Amino acid sequence: PEIARIEVEYSGEALDVECYGNLTCGYVGGNASANENITCGDIGGNASAGCNIMCNDIEGNVSCGCNSQCKSINGKVEAGGGVHIEK
């Protein structure tokens, strides 16, 4: 239960990011994963989260345990809840 209180937030670019709590970030050039939620700008690879993913554009696949809300996803989407894509 305590891990849900961990949040990683950074600015700038990163190649691949793996977080054991919530992840808040800008651009990720590669893959991004978090045990809880991801809130990011663009992700250049795949995105996976234990709960929600809220991002701009994702170039790869999306896998999340709850909801996904993105502007665009270029891969396949697997979500335990709802999926909302703006375009």
DSSP file (Angstrom, degrees, kcal/mol; ACC not computed):
  #  RESIDUE AA STRUCTURE BP1 BP2  ACC     N-H-->O    O-->H-N    N-H-->O    O-->H-N    TCO  KAPPA ALPHA  PHI   PSI    X-CA   Y-CA   Z-CA
    1    1 A P    >         0   0    0      0, 0.0     3,-0.8     0, 0.0     4,-0.2   0.000 360.0 360.0 360.0 -31.5    0.0    0.0    0.0
    2    2 A E  G >   +     0   0    0      1,-0.2     3,-1.7     2,-0.2     4,-0.2   0.771 360.0  70.2 -70.9 -25.5    2.8    2.4    0.7
    3    3 A I  G >  S+     0   0    0      1,-0.3     3,-1.7     2,-0.2    -1,-0.2   0.787  84.6  68.9 -66.0 -25.7    4.2    2.2   -2.9
    4    4 A A  G <  S+     0   0    0     -3,-0.8    -1,-0.3     1,-0.3    -2,-0.2   0.670  93.5  60.1 -65.5 -14.8    1.2    4.0   -4.3
    5    5 A R  G <  S+     0   0    0     -3,-1.7     2,-0.4    -4,-0.2    -1,-0.3   0.505  82.4  98.3 -90.6  -6.1    2.6    7.1   -2.5
    6    6 A I    <   +     0   0    0     -3,-1.7    16,-2.8    -4,-0.2     2,-0.4  -0.699  51.8 179.8 -84.1 130.9    5.9    7.1   -4.4
    7    7 A E  E     -a   22   0A   0     -2,-0.4     2,-0.5    14,-0.2    16,-0.2  -0.998  16.9-158.0-134.9 133.3    6.0    9.5   -7.3
    8    8 A V  E     +a   23   0A   0     14,-2.9    16,-2.9    -2,-0.4     2,-0.4  -0.941  17.8 174.2-107.5 126.3    8.8   10.1   -9.8
    9    9 A E  E     +a   24   0A   0     -2,-0.5     2,-0.3    14,-0.2    16,-0.2  -0.999   6.1 157.5-133.1 132.0    8.7   13.5  -11.6
   10   10 A Y        -     0   0    0     14,-1.3     2,-0.3    -2,-0.4    16,-0.3  -0.963  27.9-139.2-146.5 163.1   11.3   14.8  -13.9
   11   11 A S        +     0   0    0     -2,-0.3     2,-0.2    14,-0.1    -2,-0.0  -0.905  62.9  41.9-122.1 156.5   11.8   17.3  -16.7
   12   12 A G  S    S-     0   0    0     -2,-0.3    15,-0.5     2,-0.0    14,-0.4  -0.572  93.8 -45.0 103.2-172.5   13.9   16.8  -19.9
   13   13 A E  E     -b   27   0A   0     -2,-0.2     2,-0.3    13,-0.1    15,-0.2  -0.684  47.7-178.5-100.5 151.2   14.3   13.8  -22.1
   14   14 A A  E     -b   28   0A   0     13,-0.9    15,-3.7    -2,-0.3    16,-0.4  -0.980  23.7-145.2-142.1 152.4   14.8   10.2  -21.1
   15   15 A L  S    S-     0   0    0      1,-0.3    15,-2.4    -2,-0.3     2,-0.4   0.963  84.8  -1.5 -83.0 -59.8   15.4    7.0  -23.2
   16   16 A D        -     0   0    0     14,-0.2     2,-0.4    13,-0.2    -1,-0.3  -0.992  66.9-164.3-133.2 140.2   13.6    4.4  -21.1
   17   17 A V  E     -i   32   0B   0     14,-2.5    16,-2.0    -2,-0.4     2,-0.4  -0.992   7.5-178.0-131.0 131.2   11.8    4.9  -17.7
   18   18 A E  E     -i   33   0B   0     -2,-0.4     2,-0.4    14,-0.2    16,-0.2  -0.995  10.7-179.5-127.8 125.4   10.8    2.3  -15.1
   19   19 A C  E     -i   34   0B   0     14,-2.4    16,-1.3    -2,-0.4    17,-0.1  -0.962  27.2-154.7-129.2 141.1    9.0    3.5  -12.0
   20   20 A Y  S    S+     0   0    0     -2,-0.4   -14,-0.1    14,-0.2     2,-0.1   0.348  87.9  19.4 -96.0   5.7    7.6    1.5   -9.0
   21   21 A G  S    S-     0   0    0      1,-0.2    15,-2.1   -16,-0.1     2,-0.3  -0.211 118.5 -25.0-134.3-131.2    5.0    4.1   -8.1
   22   22 A N  E     -a    7   0A   0    -16,-2.8   -14,-2.9   -19,-0.2     2,-0.5  -0.723  55.8-151.3 -91.6 143.9    3.4    7.0  -10.1
   23   23 A L  E     +ac   8  38A   0     14,-3.0    16,-2.7    -2,-0.3     2,-0.5  -0.973  15.5 177.8-121.6 123.0    5.3    8.5  -13.1
   24   24 A T  E     +ac   9  39A   0    -16,-2.9   -14,-1.3    -2,-0.5     2,-0.3  -0.991  26.7 140.5-120.9 121.7    4.9   12.1  -14.2
   25   25 A C        -     0   0    0     14,-2.2    16,-0.3    -2,-0.5   -14,-0.1  -0.916  46.2-128.7-153.2 173.8    7.2   13.1  -17.1
   26   26 A G  S    S-     0   0    0    -14,-0.4    15,-2.1     1,-0.3     2,-0.4   0.623  79.4  -4.8 -93.7-109.7    7.6   15.0  -20.3
   27   27 A Y  E     -b   13   0A   0    -15,-0.5   -13,-0.9    14,-0.2     2,-0.5  -0.752  55.3-168.2 -95.2 134.6    9.1   13.2  -23.3
   28   28 A V  E     -bd  14  43A   0     14,-2.3    16,-3.3    -2,-0.4    17,-0.3  -0.988   8.2-160.4-119.4 119.5   10.3    9.6  -23.2
   29   29 A G  S    S+     0   0    0    -15,-3.7   -14,-0.2    -2,-0.5   -13,-0.2   0.751  77.7  13.5 -71.3 -24.9   12.3    8.5  -26.2
   30   30 A G  S    S-     0   0    0    -15,-2.4    15,-1.8   -16,-0.4   -14,-0.2   0.132 112.9 -22.8-119.0-127.6   11.8    4.8  -25.5
   31   31 A N        -     0   0    0     14,-0.2   -14,-2.5    13,-0.2     2,-0.4  -0.597  47.1-161.0 -94.6 152.7    9.5    2.8  -23.2
   32   32 A A  E     +ij  17  47B   0     14,-2.4    16,-2.0    -2,-0.2     2,-0.3  -1.000  12.6 172.5-132.4 134.5    7.8    3.9  -20.0
   33   33 A S  E     +ij  18  48B   0    -16,-2.0   -14,-2.4    -2,-0.4     2,-0.3  -0.998   4.1 175.0-141.8 146.6    6.4    1.7  -17.3
   34   34 A A  E     -ij  19  49B   0     14,-1.9    16,-1.3    -2,-0.3   -14,-0.2  -0.994  33.9-135.8-147.3 145.0    5.0    2.3  -13.8
   35   35 A N  S    S+     0   0    0    -16,-1.3   -13,-0.2    -2,-0.3   -15,-0.1   0.780 101.4  16.4 -69.9 -25.6    3.4    0.1  -11.2
   36   36 A E  S    S-     0   0    0    -15,-2.1    15,-2.7     1,-0.3     2,-0.3   0.541 120.1 -16.9-111.5-103.6    0.7    2.8  -10.7
   37   37 A N        -     0   0    0     14,-0.2   -14,-3.0    13,-0.2     2,-0.4  -0.794  44.2-152.3-114.6 151.5   -0.1    5.7  -13.1
   38   38 A I  E     +ce  23  53A   0     14,-2.3    16,-2.9    -2,-0.3     2,-0.4  -0.994  13.2 175.7-121.1 128.4    1.7    7.4  -16.0
   39   39 A T  E     +ce  24  54A   0    -16,-2.7   -14,-2.2    -2,-0.4     2,-0.3  -0.943  29.1 140.6-128.3 108.3    1.0   11.0  -16.9
   40   40 A C        -     0   0    0     14,-1.8    16,-0.4    -2,-0.4   -14,-0.2  -0.833  52.7-121.4-141.1 172.1    3.4   12.1  -19.7
   41   41 A G  S    S-     0   0    0    -15,-2.1    15,-3.0     1,-0.3     2,-0.3   0.707  84.7 -15.4 -78.5-109.9    3.8   14.1  -22.8
   42   42 A D        -     0   0    0     14,-0.2   -14,-2.3    13,-0.2     2,-0.4  -0.734  56.4-157.3-100.1 148.2    4.9   11.8  -25.7
   43   43 A I  B     -df  28  58A   0     14,-2.7    16,-2.5    -2,-0.3    17,-0.3  -0.994   4.5-159.4-125.2 123.3    6.3    8.3  -25.4
   44   44 A G  S    S+     0   0    0    -16,-3.3   -13,-0.2    -2,-0.4   -15,-0.1   0.532  76.9  18.6 -81.0  -6.8    8.4    7.0  -28.3
   45   45 A G  S    S-     0   0    0    -15,-1.8    15,-2.3   -17,-0.3     2,-0.2  -0.189 109.4 -30.3-130.7-137.4    8.0    3.3  -27.4
   46   46 A N        -     0   0    0     14,-0.2   -14,-2.4    13,-0.2     2,-0.4  -0.553  47.5-152.9 -89.9 155.2    5.6    1.2  -25.4
   47   47 A A  E     +jk  32  62B   0     14,-2.7    16,-2.1   -16,-0.2     2,-0.4  -0.997  15.4 173.7-129.6 132.7    3.7    2.3  -22.2
   48   48 A S  E     +jk  33  63B   0    -16,-2.0   -14,-1.9    -2,-0.4     2,-0.3  -1.000   2.1 168.8-139.9 139.4    2.6    0.0  -19.4
   49   49 A A  E     -jk  34  64B   0     14,-2.2    16,-1.1    -2,-0.4   -14,-0.2  -0.993  40.3-129.1-147.1 150.3    1.0    0.9  -16.1
   50   50 A G  S    S-     0   0    0    -16,-1.3   -14,-0.2    -2,-0.3   -13,-0.2   0.759 100.4  -1.4 -69.3 -25.0   -0.7   -0.9  -13.3
   51   51 A C  S    S+     0   0    0    -15,-2.7    15,-2.0     1,-0.3     2,-0.2   0.212 117.8   6.5-130.2-107.0   -3.5    1.6  -13.4
   52   52 A N        -     0   0    0     14,-0.2   -14,-2.3    13,-0.2     2,-0.4  -0.551  43.6-163.7 -94.5 149.7   -4.1    4.7  -15.6
   53   53 A I  E     +eg  38  68A   0     14,-2.2    16,-2.9   -16,-0.2     2,-0.5  -0.989  11.0 174.3-126.9 121.8   -2.1    6.1  -18.5
   54   54 A M  E     +eg  39  69A   0    -16,-2.9   -14,-1.8    -2,-0.4     2,-0.3  -0.939  24.4 135.7-128.5 107.9   -2.7    9.7  -19.6
   55   55 A C  E     - g   0  70A   0     14,-1.5    16,-0.6    -2,-0.5   -14,-0.2  -0.865  53.6-120.1-143.3 171.3   -0.4   10.9  -22.3
   56   56 A N  E    S-     0   0A   0    -15,-3.0    15,-2.5   -16,-0.4    16,-1.6   0.870  88.2  -4.1 -78.0 -92.7   -0.2   12.8  -25.6
   57   57 A D  E     - g   0  72A   0     14,-0.2   -14,-2.7    13,-0.2     2,-0.5  -0.871  58.2-167.0-110.5 137.2    1.1   10.5  -28.3
   58   58 A I  E     -fg  43  73A   0     14,-2.3    16,-2.5    -2,-0.4    17,-0.3  -0.988   5.7-165.4-123.4 121.8    2.4    6.9  -27.8
   59   59 A E  S    S+     0   0    0    -16,-2.5   -13,-0.2    -2,-0.5   -15,-0.1   0.757  72.7  34.1 -77.6 -25.9    4.3    5.4  -30.7
   60   60 A G  S    S-     0   0    0    -15,-2.3    15,-1.3   -17,-0.3    14,-0.3   0.042 103.6 -44.9-107.8-146.5    4.1    1.8  -29.4
   61   61 A N        -     0   0    0     14,-0.2   -14,-2.7    13,-0.2     2,-0.4  -0.484  44.0-143.8 -88.5 157.7    1.7   -0.4  -27.6
   62   62 A V  E     +kl  47  77B   0     14,-2.7    16,-2.4   -16,-0.2     2,-0.4  -0.987  18.4 174.5-125.1 132.9   -0.3    0.5  -24.4
   63   63 A S  E     +kl  48  78B   0    -16,-2.1   -14,-2.2    -2,-0.4     2,-0.3  -0.978  12.6 155.8-137.4 123.2   -1.1   -1.9  -21.6
   64   64 A C  E     -kl  49  79B   0     14,-2.4    16,-1.3    -2,-0.4   -14,-0.2  -0.994  43.5-135.4-148.2 153.7   -2.8   -0.7  -18.4
   65   65 A G  S    S+     0   0    0    -16,-1.1   -14,-0.2    -2,-0.3   -13,-0.2   0.668  95.6  13.5 -81.2 -17.8   -4.9   -2.2  -15.6
   66   66 A C  S    S-     0   0    0    -15,-2.0    15,-3.1     1,-0.3     2,-0.3   0.352 113.8 -15.0-122.2-107.7   -7.4    0.7  -15.6
   67   67 A N        -     0   0    0     14,-0.2   -14,-2.2    13,-0.2     2,-0.4  -0.779  42.4-155.6-113.9 150.8   -8.0    3.5  -18.1
   68   68 A S  E     +gh  53  83A   0     14,-2.3    16,-2.9    -2,-0.3     2,-0.4  -0.993  12.4 176.0-123.9 128.2   -6.0    4.9  -21.0
   69   69 A Q  E     +gh  54  84A   0    -16,-2.9   -14,-1.5    -2,-0.4     2,-0.3  -0.941  20.3 145.2-134.0 112.1   -6.5    8.5  -22.3
   70   70 A C  E     -gh  55  85A   0     14,-2.3    16,-2.0    -2,-0.4   -14,-0.2  -0.920  53.9-126.3-141.7 162.2   -4.2    9.7  -25.1
   71   71 A K  E    S-     0   0A   0    -15,-2.5    16,-1.8   -16,-0.6     2,-0.3   0.907  94.9  -7.2 -76.3 -44.2   -4.2   11.9  -28.1
   72   72 A S  E     -g   57   0A   0    -16,-1.6   -14,-2.3    14,-0.1     2,-0.4  -0.992  55.1-165.4-153.0 149.1   -2.9    9.1  -30.4
   73   73 A I  E     -g   58   0A   0     -2,-0.3   -14,-0.2   -16,-0.2   -12,-0.1  -0.995   3.1-168.4-134.2 125.2   -1.6    5.5  -30.0
   74   74 A N  S    S+     0   0    0    -16,-2.5   -13,-0.2    -2,-0.4   -15,-0.1   0.469  71.9  47.3 -94.7  -1.9    0.2    3.9  -32.9
   75   75 A G  S    S-     0   0    0    -15,-1.3   -14,-0.2   -17,-0.3     2,-0.2  -0.369 101.3 -61.0-118.2-161.1    0.2    0.3  -31.5
   76   76 A K        -     0   0    0     -2,-0.1   -14,-2.7     2,-0.0     2,-0.4  -0.511  45.3-140.4 -86.9 158.6   -2.3   -2.0  -29.9
   77   77 A V  E     -l   62   0B   0    -16,-0.2     2,-0.4    -2,-0.2   -14,-0.2  -0.974  17.8-179.7-124.8 130.4   -4.2   -1.1  -26.6
   78   78 A E  E     +l   63   0B   0    -16,-2.4   -14,-2.4    -2,-0.4     2,-0.4  -0.989  16.9 165.2-126.5 120.9   -5.0   -3.4  -23.7
   79   79 A A  E     -l   64   0B   0     -2,-0.4   -14,-0.2   -16,-0.2   -12,-0.1  -0.994  39.6-146.7-139.2 142.9   -6.9   -1.8  -20.8
   80   80 A G  S    S+     0   0    0    -16,-1.3   -14,-0.2    -2,-0.4   -13,-0.2   0.648  93.5  17.2 -78.4 -15.4   -8.8   -3.2  -17.9
   81   81 A G  S    S-     0   0    0    -15,-3.1   -14,-0.2     1,-0.3    -2,-0.2  -0.009 113.0 -22.3-123.9-130.9  -11.1   -0.2  -18.0
   82   82 A G        -     0   0    0     -2,-0.1   -14,-2.3     2,-0.0     2,-0.4  -0.479  44.5-149.7 -90.2 158.6  -11.9    2.5  -20.6
   83   83 A V  E     -h   68   0A   0    -16,-0.2     2,-0.5    -2,-0.2   -14,-0.2  -0.996  13.2-178.1-127.3 125.3   -9.9    3.7  -23.6
   84   84 A H  E     +h   69   0A   0    -16,-2.9   -14,-2.3    -2,-0.4     2,-0.4  -0.978   2.3 177.4-126.8 119.4  -10.2    7.2  -24.9
   85   85 A I  E     -h   70   0A   0     -2,-0.5   -14,-0.2   -16,-0.2   -13,-0.1  -0.986  21.7-150.4-122.0 127.3   -8.2    8.3  -28.0
   86   86 A E              0   0    0    -16,-2.0   -15,-0.2    -2,-0.4   -14,-0.1   0.830 360.0 360.0 -69.2 -32.8   -8.7   11.9  -29.3
   87   87 A K              0   0    0    -16,-1.8    -1,-0.2   -17,-0.2   -15,-0.1   0.408 360.0 360.0-132.8 360.0   -8.0   11.0  -32.9
